[in-house]
């Protein structure tokens, strides 16, 4: 069955794809992935991300400063980000956010860069792609404090109550490979009956492989497995989940309605 899919989070510029990046895109298209949003991690790799996004139609860059790459960030990079936004016209700001899981990351510095990016996104009318590892409440508070924002918390791993607070703020949640694991009870319960208008599908490739390729390199073609798993959990057709989540992604990121 042909599905119309949008991978809302894929690191196609990662070095893991250097040997076969073009083939990865071809396999994704063959699996029904018609568009991919490619978030950044740090300023030094923005040129490589721009190059990856130029490989084929339907590849859309986002530029940002990821919290776990804090050692790469400089205060001047926030001004540089604005320059890139004005020149490159990305579909989003990100990946940005907070990570309270990795030890040794300066929480104050993370917050400074995160809130700076939230303000830039608001001022430029762009959505944000948010990383929130053990930091959903803190991220939600920052989004509420800055105001006037829309976006997605990707690889969501919080509770139903936390998700509902994000939905109230106009945010979506992104789900990928982790939901395919039978022991992911909280995620699977959440996605079974949540409103589809708040859901995006993602792979986070090359990371977060689904249960069928545990321990292997992930790639965007595997988005089909994520979609089919969620459809099964909801007792719905995969085509319904694909159509709804792809429409959500196109609306959030202002993507073309056809062909990515």
N, C-alpha and C positions, 0 to 999 in steps of 0.2 A: 504494500500500500504506500502510495506517495504521500509524504507529509510535508507541510510548509513550516519550517523551523527557523528560529532565530537564536543563535548562541549569544546570549547577552554578556558573556564574560569569557574571553579566550586570550591567552598570552601567546599569540602566534609569533611574536618576535623573539620568543625565548630561544636560547641556544640549542635546546633539545630538538628544535625543528630545523636547524641549519642545513642538515643533509637532505631533507625531503619536503621543505615547506610547500612547494608548489603541489606536490602529490597529496599533501595533507588537505590542502584547499580543495583539490579535485575529489578526494574521498568524501569530504564534508558535503560538497554539492551533490554527489551521487546518493548520499543518505538523506537528502532533502533539506540540508542546512543552507538556506538561501542568503543569509546575512550573518555577520559576526561583528560584535563590538570588541575592540581590542584595547583594554586599559593599560596604562603605563605604570611603571614602578618608580623611576627616578629620572632626573633631567638628562643624565648622560646617555640614556638609551632612547630618548625621544626621537632622534634621527633614524635609528634602526626601526623603531615602531612605525614611523611615517613610511619608510621603505616597505615594510611588510604589508601595510594597508594599501599600498599601490599595486600589489601583485595581481589583483582581480577586482571586478566590481563586487559590491556587497561587503567589503571589508572596511570597517569604520573605526577610526582612531579616536581614543580619548587620552588626554594628557593630564598627569597628576603626579603626586609625591606620596608613595606608599609608606605607611608607618614603620614597617620592618626594615626599610632601607634608609633609616634615619642617618646613618653614617655618611651617606652620599649627599644629603640635603644641605643646602646653604640658605641663609636668609634671603639672599638675592634671587633664589629660584622661584619665589612667589611672584616677583615682578617679571621674571623670565617667563613664567607660566602665562601671565596675561599677554605677553608679546606673542607667544605661540598660539594662544586662543584667537587673538585678533588676526593673525596671519593664516593659520591653518584651518580655522573653522571646524574644530572637532565636534563630535556629537555629545560629549560629556566631559566633565572634570573628574579625573580619577585614574587610578585607584587611590583613594585617600581614606583616612579613618584613624582608628585607634586599635592597638594590640596590647592587651594586658596579660597575654599568655607568655610571650617571649621574655625571658629574664634579661635585665640589663638595659632595656629601652627606656630612655628618659620620658616619663609621662608628661611632664610640662612641655617639653619640646614637641612631642607628638601632638598635644592639644593645640599648640601654637600653629603648627603647619596645617593641621586639620581645619581649624576654624578659619585660618587664612584662606584655604581653598573653598570652604563653604561660602565665604563672602564673595570670592571671585566668581563662583558659580552663580550665586544670586545676582550679582551685578551684571553678568553677561547673559542671564536668562538660560543657563544650561543646567541639565540634570547632573547629579553627582552619583558616582559609583563608590559605595562605601564598604570598607573592610571593618568588621567589628568582631574581633575575637576576644571572648570574655569581657566585652565592653559594650554590649547592646544598650544598657541603660545610660551609660555615659555618652554614647553616640546619639541616642535619642534626645538626651537633654541638650546637647550642642545644636542639633538640628532645630529644636524648638526655640532655643535662645537666639540663634541667628535669624530664623524665620524666612519666609518667602522662598522656600526650597522645594524641590521635587527630586526623586531619584530612586535608587535601589540599594538595599543592604544585601550584598552578595554573600553566597554561601551561608545563609542564615542558619543559626544553630540555637536560637533562643526559644522561649516559651510562646504559647499562644497569646498570653497576655502582652508580652513584649511585642509580638507581631502586630497585635491590634492597635497598640499605641503608635507604631510606625504607619499603619494604614490610615489612622486618623490624621496624620501629618502629611498625607499624600504620597507616602513612600510605598514601594513594592519590596518584596523579598525575592531573592534569587536562590534557586535550588538546583543542585547537580548530583554528581556521583554519590555523595553520602546517603541520599534518600533511597538508593537501590540496595542498601545493606539491611538485611532482615532485623538486625539488632538496633537499628536507628528508630526506636519506637516513638520518640517524641516527634521527630520530623515526619514520620510516616502518618502518625495520628493527625498532625497539623495539616498536612497536604490533602488528607482524605476528604475534608469537608470545608476547607477554607474557600473564600470567594475567589474565583479564578481571575477576576479583574486585578488582583493584587500580586499575581505570580509571574515571575520570569523564569525561563529555563536557562541553564548555563552548564559549561563543562569545567571551567577554570583550567583548561588544558594548558600545559602538559601535566598539571597536578590533579589531584582528587579523582583518580580513576574509579569507574563504577565497579560493582562487585564481579562483573564478568571478566574484567581485566585487572584484577587486584594485583598491585605491585608493579604494573607495567606503565609505560608512558600513555597518558591520556591524549585524546585528540578530538576535535569538534565533531567528527562523524559519530562519536558515541552519544551525542545529544539525543539521538533517536531512542536509545536505551532508557535514558532519563525520562523522556516523554512517555514511553510505553509503560514504565514502572508506575509513574504518577497516575496514568489513565487507569491502570489495573487497580490501584489503591482507591480510586474514586468510583470505580465501577462505570467508567465512561469510555468512549471511543478515543483512541490516540489522536485521531484527526481533530476531535473537539478540543482536546488539550493543546494540541499544536496550534490550531487556528486562534484560540483565545490568547495564549501566551505570546504568540508572534505579533498579534495585533497590539498587545500591551507594549511590547518592545518597540514596535514602530511608532507608537504614539509617544512613549516616553522620550525616545532618542530622535524623534522626527526623521525616521528613515523612510525611504521610498516605499510605496505600498506594494510594488511588484519588483521582483528581481533583487531584493535586498535593500 
